[in-house]
Amino acid sequence: MAIEEIRENRIQKAENLKKVGIDPYPAQCSRTHEIVEALTDFDNLENEKRDIVLAGRLMAFREHGGSTFGNIFDGTAKIQIYFKKDVVGEKEYDEMIKILDIGDFVEVQGFLFKTKRGEGTLEVKKYRVLTKSLLPMPEKWHGLQDVEERFRKRYLDLLFNSEVRENFIARFKIVQKIREIFLENGFLEVDTPILQSIYGGALANPFKTKLDILDLPLYLRIAPELYLKRLLVGGFDKVFEIGKNFRNEGMDREHNPEFSMLEAYIAYKDYNWLMNFTEDLLLKLVKDVFGRYEFEYEGQQIEFKKPFKRVEFNVLVNEYLGLDCEESSLKDFQKKADELKLRIEKSISKGALIDELFKKAIRPKIIEPTFVINHPWEISPLAKRIPDKPKFVQRFHLIIEGTELINAFSELNDPVDQLERFKEQEKAHDQGEQEAHRLDEEFVEALEYGMPPAAGMGLGIDRLVALLTNSHSLRDIILFPTMKPKE
């Protein structure tokens, strides 16, 4: 039978229920136990032989003469249900066979018992339709060749794939635990604007929109950084925010235009303190959520163990590229890009070129948890310089399995230096670098009132979850990733 025929048939079943005064979509449910509660307390409930009421989606349905077995799932667990004609009643039983379909939500009242095979089962005395489904459940969801269909219909993916469901449960436990750890360490959770008149806090392309009533161009934020640092100026000394950022960039296994980040800032500390805090944060996180420190990702074993390795950015450039960020020229780096057959725009600045080479030729080779520290100042417009090496800044990336999980630095709080950096970025933007940081004069003005020395970090929630759940792509751990519409 074609899907449209099945749909029409089910619509008619719903109409038939309405004709006899039964609402196929009632608001009330009389459930007394979640299925997991019933299974946990099964022995006591079985011995008491008292009725309980369960509810859930009908996942299987098989008739054997005067009896029918089925399975229902309520999001907590699955349980077998058993209908007997002489218990339910002949008329009610025959109606049940005509009305119920796999995919319907039902409420069932009865008592618990174990079958001869020892399977916990609810023998049904009464039943009621809670939701009449109109479309049939897919028969071969696990064998889908079109992987994108799993992401388009995530609700079915969650329903039929327990591993996917467990990964998302892990995701939200990770977020909850991160929040707990920051709160336990005295940080205040805040929120900052998503619509911004000047985008900043990262080197990225924004999404542009417009506020009609003010005829004002606005941007979806690429990062909350500049607003969070305004709060340091305002006297908050420990703040963090967990939320969405948006970047109008490419899509691949490590990038989605809409993604989740944590950003945190603490006054009177520097990036060295923040590296130690990061180690403690991740070790407590993985132990509390997963109960272990070792993980497998893409066939590689990862162990979270203090201290994480620390290596200077320029040391890696020397080792892998045979060049020096300070001594080598733009032409030297362009030649290296050509040797590596990397497609790089010719108008790119030296700093941006070094950054691209690092991302494509060096970062994928860093496997164990590693702090890459002390980046060139040209690619770090918001970080404080190293006093005795002013061409470099107090910045670190935490990289694991070739993926950048955290970007952090000692925050630049010198307004004169910050303004000059912004001007350099504006020049780069005028020369064609669309991802260059824009000049935010209001932020510079805030710095002129004085911002305490501080350290700040951004942690990619999606990338961290993908790593800890051994997921190949961010699309596997974002509930509804950005997708190209079907034709």
BADO-447831 format. One record per residue (C-alpha): residue in one letter; chain; y, x, z. Coordinates in steps of 0.5 Angstrom, whole numbers, plus 500, padded with zeros to 3 digits. Layout:
<atoms>
+--------+-------+-----+-----+-----+
| kolmar | marza |   y |   x |   z |
+--------+-------+-----+-----+-----+
|      A |     A |   Y |   X |   Z |
...
+--------+-------+-----+-----+-----+
</atoms>
This chain:
<atoms>
+--------+-------+-----+-----+-----+
| kolmar | marza |   y |   x |   z |
+--------+-------+-----+-----+-----+
|      M |     A | 500 | 500 | 500 |
|      A |     A | 507 | 503 | 498 |
|      I |     A | 512 | 504 | 504 |
|      E |     A | 516 | 499 | 502 |
|      E |     A | 511 | 494 | 502 |
|      I |     A | 509 | 496 | 509 |
|      R |     A | 516 | 496 | 511 |
|      E |     A | 517 | 488 | 508 |
|      N |     A | 510 | 487 | 512 |
|      R |     A | 513 | 489 | 519 |
|      I |     A | 519 | 486 | 518 |
|      Q |     A | 515 | 479 | 517 |
|      K |     A | 511 | 481 | 523 |
|      A |     A | 518 | 482 | 527 |
|      E |     A | 520 | 475 | 524 |
|      N |     A | 514 | 472 | 526 |
|      L |     A | 515 | 474 | 533 |
|      K |     A | 522 | 471 | 533 |
|      K |     A | 519 | 464 | 531 |
|      V |     A | 515 | 463 | 537 |
|      G |     A | 521 | 466 | 542 |
|      I |     A | 519 | 473 | 543 |
|      D |     A | 524 | 478 | 542 |
|      P |     A | 521 | 484 | 538 |
|      Y |     A | 527 | 488 | 541 |
|      P |     A | 528 | 486 | 548 |
|      A |     A | 533 | 490 | 553 |
|      Q |     A | 528 | 490 | 559 |
|      C |     A | 522 | 494 | 561 |
|      S |     A | 518 | 493 | 567 |
|      R |     A | 515 | 500 | 567 |
|      T |     A | 513 | 502 | 574 |
|      H |     A | 510 | 509 | 572 |
|      E |     A | 512 | 514 | 567 |
|      I |     A | 505 | 516 | 564 |
|      V |     A | 506 | 523 | 567 |
|      E |     A | 506 | 520 | 574 |
|      A |     A | 500 | 516 | 573 |
|      L |     A | 496 | 522 | 571 |
|      T |     A | 498 | 526 | 576 |
|      D |     A | 497 | 521 | 582 |
|      F |     A | 491 | 518 | 578 |
|      D |     A | 485 | 518 | 583 |
|      N |     A | 489 | 514 | 588 |
|      L |     A | 491 | 509 | 583 |
|      E |     A | 484 | 508 | 580 |
|      N |     A | 482 | 507 | 587 |
|      E |     A | 487 | 502 | 589 |
|      K |     A | 485 | 498 | 583 |
|      R |     A | 492 | 495 | 583 |
|      D |     A | 496 | 494 | 577 |
|      I |     A | 501 | 499 | 574 |
|      V |     A | 506 | 498 | 568 |
|      L |     A | 506 | 503 | 563 |
|      A |     A | 510 | 504 | 556 |
|      G |     A | 511 | 508 | 550 |
|      R |     A | 510 | 509 | 543 |
|      L |     A | 503 | 507 | 540 |
|      M |     A | 500 | 513 | 537 |
|      A |     A | 493 | 511 | 535 |
|      F |     A | 490 | 504 | 535 |
|      R |     A | 482 | 503 | 533 |
|      E |     A | 479 | 497 | 533 |
|      H |     A | 471 | 496 | 535 |
|      G |     A | 469 | 489 | 535 |
|      G |     A | 472 | 485 | 541 |
|      S |     A | 475 | 491 | 544 |
|      T |     A | 481 | 496 | 542 |
|      F |     A | 483 | 503 | 544 |
|      G |     A | 489 | 506 | 543 |
|      N |     A | 494 | 512 | 545 |
|      I |     A | 501 | 511 | 548 |
|      F |     A | 506 | 517 | 549 |
|      D |     A | 513 | 516 | 553 |
|      G |     A | 516 | 523 | 552 |
|      T |     A | 512 | 525 | 559 |
|      A |     A | 505 | 525 | 557 |
|      K |     A | 500 | 521 | 553 |
|      I |     A | 495 | 516 | 555 |
|      Q |     A | 489 | 512 | 553 |
|      I |     A | 489 | 504 | 553 |
|      Y |     A | 484 | 500 | 552 |
|      F |     A | 484 | 492 | 550 |
|      K |     A | 478 | 488 | 552 |
|      K |     A | 478 | 481 | 548 |
|      D |     A | 475 | 477 | 555 |
|      V |     A | 480 | 481 | 559 |
|      V |     A | 487 | 480 | 555 |
|      G |     A | 485 | 473 | 552 |
|      E |     A | 482 | 471 | 546 |
|      K |     A | 488 | 468 | 543 |
|      E |     A | 493 | 474 | 545 |
|      Y |     A | 487 | 479 | 543 |
|      D |     A | 487 | 476 | 536 |
|      E |     A | 495 | 476 | 536 |
|      M |     A | 495 | 483 | 538 |
|      I |     A | 491 | 486 | 532 |
|      K |     A | 495 | 482 | 528 |
|      I |     A | 502 | 484 | 531 |
|      L |     A | 501 | 491 | 533 |
|      D |     A | 502 | 497 | 529 |
|      I |     A | 502 | 505 | 530 |
|      G |     A | 509 | 507 | 531 |
|      D |     A | 511 | 501 | 536 |
|      F |     A | 513 | 501 | 543 |
|      V |     A | 509 | 497 | 547 |
|      E |     A | 509 | 495 | 555 |
|      V |     A | 502 | 495 | 558 |
|      Q |     A | 500 | 492 | 565 |
|      G |     A | 493 | 494 | 567 |
|      F |     A | 489 | 498 | 572 |
|      L |     A | 487 | 505 | 571 |
|      F |     A | 479 | 508 | 570 |
|      K |     A | 475 | 513 | 567 |
|      T |     A | 471 | 512 | 561 |
|      K |     A | 464 | 515 | 561 |
|      R |     A | 467 | 521 | 558 |
|      G |     A | 472 | 522 | 563 |
|      E |     A | 478 | 520 | 560 |
|      G |     A | 483 | 517 | 564 |
|      T |     A | 485 | 510 | 561 |
|      L |     A | 489 | 504 | 562 |
|      E |     A | 485 | 497 | 562 |
|      V |     A | 490 | 493 | 559 |
|      K |     A | 491 | 486 | 562 |
|      K |     A | 498 | 484 | 559 |
|      Y |     A | 502 | 487 | 553 |
|      R |     A | 509 | 486 | 550 |
|      V |     A | 512 | 489 | 544 |
|      L |     A | 518 | 493 | 546 |
|      T |     A | 520 | 495 | 539 |
|      K |     A | 517 | 493 | 533 |
|      S |     A | 517 | 500 | 528 |
|      L |     A | 518 | 498 | 521 |
|      L |     A | 516 | 505 | 517 |
|      P |     A | 509 | 508 | 518 |
|      M |     A | 508 | 514 | 522 |
|      P |     A | 507 | 520 | 517 |
|      E |     A | 499 | 522 | 516 |
|      K |     A | 500 | 529 | 515 |
|      W |     A | 506 | 531 | 518 |
|      H |     A | 503 | 538 | 521 |
|      G |     A | 501 | 540 | 514 |
|      L |     A | 508 | 539 | 511 |
|      Q |     A | 510 | 544 | 505 |
|      D |     A | 517 | 542 | 505 |
|      V |     A | 519 | 545 | 511 |
|      E |     A | 526 | 543 | 510 |
|      E |     A | 524 | 536 | 511 |
|      R |     A | 522 | 537 | 518 |
|      F |     A | 529 | 539 | 520 |
|      R |     A | 532 | 533 | 516 |
|      K |     A | 527 | 528 | 520 |
|      R |     A | 527 | 532 | 527 |
|      Y |     A | 525 | 526 | 531 |
|      L |     A | 519 | 526 | 527 |
|      D |     A | 518 | 533 | 528 |
|      L |     A | 519 | 533 | 536 |
|      L |     A | 514 | 527 | 536 |
|      F |     A | 508 | 530 | 532 |
|      N |     A | 509 | 537 | 534 |
|      S |     A | 508 | 539 | 541 |
|      E |     A | 510 | 546 | 540 |
|      V |     A | 517 | 544 | 537 |
|      R |     A | 518 | 540 | 543 |
|      E |     A | 516 | 545 | 548 |
|      N |     A | 521 | 550 | 545 |
|      F |     A | 527 | 545 | 545 |
|      I |     A | 525 | 544 | 553 |
|      A |     A | 525 | 551 | 554 |
|      R |     A | 532 | 551 | 550 |
|      F |     A | 535 | 546 | 555 |
|      K |     A | 532 | 550 | 561 |
|      I |     A | 535 | 556 | 559 |
|      V |     A | 542 | 553 | 558 |
|      Q |     A | 541 | 550 | 565 |
|      K |     A | 539 | 556 | 568 |
|      I |     A | 545 | 560 | 565 |
|      R |     A | 550 | 555 | 568 |
|      E |     A | 547 | 556 | 574 |
|      I |     A | 547 | 563 | 575 |
|      F |     A | 554 | 564 | 573 |
|      L |     A | 556 | 558 | 578 |
|      E |     A | 552 | 562 | 583 |
|      N |     A | 556 | 568 | 582 |
|      G |     A | 563 | 564 | 583 |
|      F |     A | 565 | 563 | 576 |
|      L |     A | 569 | 556 | 574 |
|      E |     A | 566 | 552 | 568 |
|      V |     A | 572 | 550 | 564 |
|      D |     A | 573 | 547 | 557 |
|      T |     A | 578 | 549 | 552 |
|      P |     A | 581 | 546 | 545 |
|      I |     A | 576 | 546 | 539 |
|      L |     A | 582 | 544 | 535 |
|      Q |     A | 586 | 550 | 534 |
|      S |     A | 593 | 551 | 530 |
|      I |     A | 591 | 558 | 530 |
|      Y |     A | 584 | 560 | 530 |
|      G |     A | 582 | 567 | 533 |
|      G |     A | 577 | 571 | 538 |
|      A |     A | 573 | 573 | 532 |
|      L |     A | 573 | 576 | 525 |
|      A |     A | 570 | 570 | 521 |
|      N |     A | 572 | 564 | 516 |
|      P |     A | 574 | 558 | 520 |
|      F |     A | 573 | 550 | 518 |
|      K |     A | 580 | 547 | 516 |
|      T |     A | 582 | 540 | 517 |
|      K |     A | 589 | 536 | 518 |
|      L |     A | 592 | 532 | 524 |
|      D |     A | 595 | 527 | 520 |
|      I |     A | 600 | 524 | 525 |
|      L |     A | 604 | 531 | 525 |
|      D |     A | 602 | 533 | 518 |
|      L |     A | 599 | 539 | 522 |
|      P |     A | 594 | 544 | 519 |
|      L |     A | 588 | 545 | 524 |
|      Y |     A | 582 | 549 | 525 |
|      L |     A | 575 | 548 | 528 |
|      R |     A | 575 | 554 | 533 |
|      I |     A | 571 | 560 | 531 |
|      A |     A | 571 | 562 | 539 |
|      P |     A | 574 | 560 | 545 |
|      E |     A | 577 | 567 | 547 |
|      L |     A | 584 | 567 | 547 |
|      Y |     A | 585 | 560 | 551 |
|      L |     A | 580 | 563 | 556 |
|      K |     A | 584 | 569 | 557 |
|      R |     A | 590 | 565 | 558 |
|      L |     A | 587 | 562 | 564 |
|      L |     A | 586 | 569 | 567 |
|      V |     A | 594 | 570 | 566 |
|      G |     A | 594 | 563 | 569 |
|      G |     A | 591 | 566 | 576 |
|      F |     A | 583 | 564 | 574 |
|      D |     A | 579 | 570 | 576 |
|      K |     A | 572 | 568 | 573 |
|      V |     A | 571 | 563 | 568 |
|      F |     A | 566 | 561 | 563 |
|      E |     A | 565 | 556 | 558 |
|      I |     A | 559 | 553 | 554 |
|      G |     A | 560 | 550 | 548 |
|      K |     A | 560 | 549 | 540 |
|      N |     A | 564 | 554 | 535 |
|      F |     A | 564 | 553 | 528 |
|      R |     A | 565 | 559 | 522 |
|      N |     A | 565 | 557 | 515 |
|      E |     A | 560 | 563 | 513 |
|      G |     A | 553 | 564 | 510 |
|      M |     A | 547 | 561 | 512 |
|      D |     A | 541 | 565 | 514 |
|      R |     A | 536 | 565 | 519 |
|      E |     A | 541 | 568 | 524 |
|      H |     A | 547 | 564 | 522 |
|      N |     A | 549 | 556 | 522 |
|      P |     A | 556 | 554 | 521 |
|      E |     A | 555 | 550 | 528 |
|      F |     A | 553 | 554 | 533 |
|      S |     A | 552 | 555 | 541 |
|      M |     A | 556 | 560 | 545 |
|      L |     A | 557 | 562 | 552 |
|      E |     A | 564 | 566 | 553 |
|      A |     A | 565 | 568 | 560 |
|      Y |     A | 571 | 573 | 563 |
|      I |     A | 572 | 576 | 570 |
|      A |     A | 578 | 579 | 572 |
|      Y |     A | 579 | 586 | 575 |
|      K |     A | 572 | 588 | 572 |
|      D |     A | 571 | 593 | 566 |
|      Y |     A | 565 | 593 | 561 |
|      N |     A | 561 | 597 | 565 |
|      W |     A | 561 | 592 | 570 |
|      L |     A | 559 | 587 | 565 |
|      M |     A | 553 | 591 | 562 |
|      N |     A | 550 | 591 | 569 |
|      F |     A | 551 | 584 | 570 |
|      T |     A | 548 | 582 | 563 |
|      E |     A | 542 | 586 | 565 |
|      D |     A | 541 | 582 | 572 |
|      L |     A | 543 | 575 | 568 |
|      L |     A | 537 | 576 | 563 |
|      L |     A | 532 | 579 | 568 |
|      K |     A | 533 | 573 | 573 |
|      L |     A | 534 | 568 | 567 |
|      V |     A | 527 | 570 | 564 |
|      K |     A | 524 | 570 | 570 |
|      D |     A | 526 | 563 | 573 |
|      V |     A | 525 | 560 | 566 |
|      F |     A | 519 | 563 | 564 |
|      G |     A | 516 | 567 | 570 |
|      R |     A | 515 | 573 | 566 |
|      Y |     A | 519 | 579 | 563 |
|      E |     A | 515 | 581 | 557 |
|      F |     A | 515 | 577 | 550 |
|      E |     A | 513 | 577 | 543 |
|      Y |     A | 517 | 576 | 538 |
|      E |     A | 515 | 577 | 530 |
|      G |     A | 509 | 581 | 532 |
|      Q |     A | 513 | 586 | 537 |
|      Q |     A | 513 | 586 | 544 |
|      I |     A | 519 | 586 | 548 |
|      E |     A | 520 | 588 | 556 |
|      F |     A | 526 | 586 | 560 |
|      K |     A | 527 | 592 | 564 |
|      K |     A | 533 | 595 | 568 |
|      P |     A | 536 | 599 | 565 |
|      F |     A | 537 | 597 | 558 |
|      K |     A | 538 | 603 | 553 |
|      R |     A | 545 | 605 | 552 |
|      V |     A | 548 | 609 | 546 |
|      E |     A | 554 | 610 | 542 |
|      F |     A | 556 | 606 | 536 |
|      N |     A | 558 | 613 | 533 |
|      V |     A | 552 | 616 | 535 |
|      L |     A | 548 | 611 | 531 |
|      V |     A | 553 | 612 | 525 |
|      N |     A | 551 | 619 | 525 |
|      E |     A | 544 | 618 | 526 |
|      Y |     A | 543 | 613 | 520 |
|      L |     A | 548 | 614 | 515 |
|      G |     A | 550 | 621 | 516 |
|      L |     A | 557 | 620 | 517 |
|      D |     A | 562 | 619 | 522 |
|      C |     A | 567 | 614 | 524 |
|      E |     A | 573 | 618 | 525 |
|      E |     A | 572 | 624 | 521 |
|      S |     A | 569 | 621 | 514 |
|      S |     A | 573 | 617 | 509 |
|      L |     A | 573 | 610 | 506 |
|      K |     A | 570 | 613 | 500 |
|      D |     A | 565 | 617 | 504 |
|      F |     A | 563 | 610 | 507 |
|      Q |     A | 563 | 607 | 500 |
|      K |     A | 559 | 612 | 497 |
|      K |     A | 554 | 611 | 502 |
|      A |     A | 554 | 603 | 501 |
|      D |     A | 553 | 605 | 494 |
|      E |     A | 547 | 609 | 495 |
|      L |     A | 544 | 603 | 500 |
|      K |     A | 545 | 598 | 494 |
|      L |     A | 549 | 594 | 499 |
|      R |     A | 554 | 589 | 495 |
|      I |     A | 561 | 590 | 499 |
|      E |     A | 567 | 588 | 496 |
|      K |     A | 572 | 593 | 494 |
|      S |     A | 578 | 591 | 497 |
|      I |     A | 575 | 592 | 504 |
|      S |     A | 578 | 596 | 509 |
|      K |     A | 574 | 602 | 512 |
|      G |     A | 573 | 599 | 519 |
|      A |     A | 570 | 593 | 516 |
|      L |     A | 566 | 597 | 511 |
|      I |     A | 563 | 601 | 517 |
|      D |     A | 562 | 594 | 521 |
|      E |     A | 558 | 592 | 514 |
|      L |     A | 554 | 598 | 514 |
|      F |     A | 552 | 598 | 521 |
|      K |     A | 550 | 590 | 521 |
|      K |     A | 545 | 592 | 515 |
|      A |     A | 543 | 599 | 515 |
|      I |     A | 543 | 600 | 523 |
|      R |     A | 542 | 594 | 527 |
|      P |     A | 535 | 592 | 524 |
|      K |     A | 532 | 598 | 527 |
|      I |     A | 534 | 597 | 534 |
|      I |     A | 528 | 594 | 537 |
|      E |     A | 528 | 594 | 545 |
|      P |     A | 534 | 591 | 549 |
|      T |     A | 540 | 596 | 547 |
|      F |     A | 547 | 596 | 549 |
|      V |     A | 551 | 599 | 543 |
|      I |     A | 557 | 602 | 546 |
|      N |     A | 564 | 604 | 544 |
|      H |     A | 566 | 601 | 537 |
|      P |     A | 571 | 603 | 533 |
|      W |     A | 578 | 600 | 534 |
|      E |     A | 579 | 597 | 527 |
|      I |     A | 573 | 592 | 528 |
|      S |     A | 575 | 591 | 535 |
|      P |     A | 582 | 588 | 535 |
|      L |     A | 582 | 585 | 542 |
|      A |     A | 578 | 590 | 546 |
|      K |     A | 581 | 596 | 550 |
|      R |     A | 582 | 603 | 548 |
|      I |     A | 578 | 609 | 551 |
|      P |     A | 583 | 613 | 554 |
|      D |     A | 580 | 620 | 552 |
|      K |     A | 578 | 617 | 545 |
|      P |     A | 583 | 612 | 543 |
|      K |     A | 580 | 611 | 536 |
|      F |     A | 574 | 607 | 540 |
|      V |     A | 574 | 602 | 545 |
|      Q |     A | 571 | 599 | 551 |
|      R |     A | 566 | 595 | 547 |
|      F |     A | 558 | 593 | 547 |
|      H |     A | 553 | 589 | 543 |
|      L |     A | 547 | 588 | 546 |
|      I |     A | 542 | 588 | 541 |
|      I |     A | 534 | 586 | 541 |
|      E |     A | 530 | 586 | 535 |
|      G |     A | 535 | 587 | 530 |
|      T |     A | 539 | 581 | 533 |
|      E |     A | 546 | 581 | 536 |
|      L |     A | 546 | 577 | 542 |
|      I |     A | 552 | 579 | 546 |
|      N |     A | 559 | 582 | 544 |
|      A |     A | 563 | 584 | 550 |
|      F |     A | 569 | 589 | 552 |
|      S |     A | 574 | 591 | 557 |
|      E |     A | 579 | 586 | 555 |
|      L |     A | 586 | 589 | 552 |
|      N |     A | 592 | 587 | 556 |
|      D |     A | 597 | 591 | 553 |
|      P |     A | 601 | 586 | 549 |
|      V |     A | 605 | 591 | 545 |
|      D |     A | 598 | 594 | 543 |
|      Q |     A | 595 | 587 | 542 |
|      L |     A | 601 | 586 | 537 |
|      E |     A | 600 | 592 | 533 |
|      R |     A | 593 | 590 | 532 |
|      F |     A | 594 | 583 | 530 |
|      K |     A | 599 | 586 | 525 |
|      E |     A | 594 | 591 | 522 |
|      Q |     A | 589 | 585 | 522 |
|      E |     A | 595 | 581 | 518 |
|      K |     A | 595 | 587 | 513 |
|      A |     A | 588 | 587 | 512 |
|      H |     A | 588 | 579 | 511 |
|      D |     A | 594 | 580 | 506 |
|      Q |     A | 589 | 585 | 502 |
|      G |     A | 584 | 580 | 501 |
|      E |     A | 579 | 580 | 508 |
|      Q |     A | 579 | 573 | 509 |
|      E |     A | 575 | 574 | 516 |
|      A |     A | 581 | 579 | 519 |
|      H |     A | 584 | 576 | 525 |
|      R |     A | 590 | 572 | 525 |
|      L |     A | 597 | 574 | 529 |
|      D |     A | 597 | 569 | 535 |
|      E |     A | 604 | 570 | 537 |
|      E |     A | 603 | 565 | 543 |
|      F |     A | 597 | 569 | 546 |
|      V |     A | 602 | 575 | 545 |
|      E |     A | 607 | 572 | 549 |
|      A |     A | 602 | 570 | 555 |
|      L |     A | 600 | 577 | 555 |
|      E |     A | 607 | 579 | 556 |
|      Y |     A | 607 | 575 | 562 |
|      G |     A | 601 | 579 | 565 |
|      M |     A | 594 | 579 | 564 |
|      P |     A | 590 | 583 | 570 |
|      P |     A | 585 | 588 | 567 |
|      A |     A | 578 | 584 | 565 |
|      A |     A | 572 | 584 | 562 |
|      G |     A | 569 | 578 | 557 |
|      M |     A | 563 | 577 | 554 |
|      G |     A | 560 | 572 | 548 |
|      L |     A | 553 | 570 | 548 |
|      G |     A | 549 | 567 | 543 |
|      I |     A | 545 | 561 | 546 |
|      D |     A | 541 | 560 | 539 |
|      R |     A | 539 | 567 | 538 |
|      L |     A | 537 | 568 | 545 |
|      V |     A | 533 | 562 | 545 |
|      A |     A | 530 | 564 | 538 |
|      L |     A | 528 | 570 | 541 |
|      L |     A | 525 | 568 | 547 |
|      T |     A | 521 | 562 | 544 |
|      N |     A | 519 | 567 | 538 |
|      S |     A | 522 | 562 | 533 |
|      H |     A | 523 | 565 | 526 |
|      S |     A | 530 | 562 | 525 |
|      L |     A | 536 | 559 | 528 |
|      R |     A | 534 | 552 | 525 |
|      D |     A | 527 | 552 | 529 |
|      I |     A | 531 | 552 | 535 |
|      I |     A | 537 | 548 | 533 |
|      L |     A | 536 | 540 | 534 |
|      F |     A | 540 | 538 | 528 |
|      P |     A | 541 | 544 | 523 |
|      T |     A | 546 | 544 | 518 |
|      M |     A | 543 | 542 | 511 |
|      K |     A | 544 | 541 | 504 |
|      P |     A | 544 | 533 | 503 |
|      K |     A | 538 | 531 | 499 |
|      E |     A | 540 | 529 | 491 |
+--------+-------+-----+-----+-----+
</atoms>
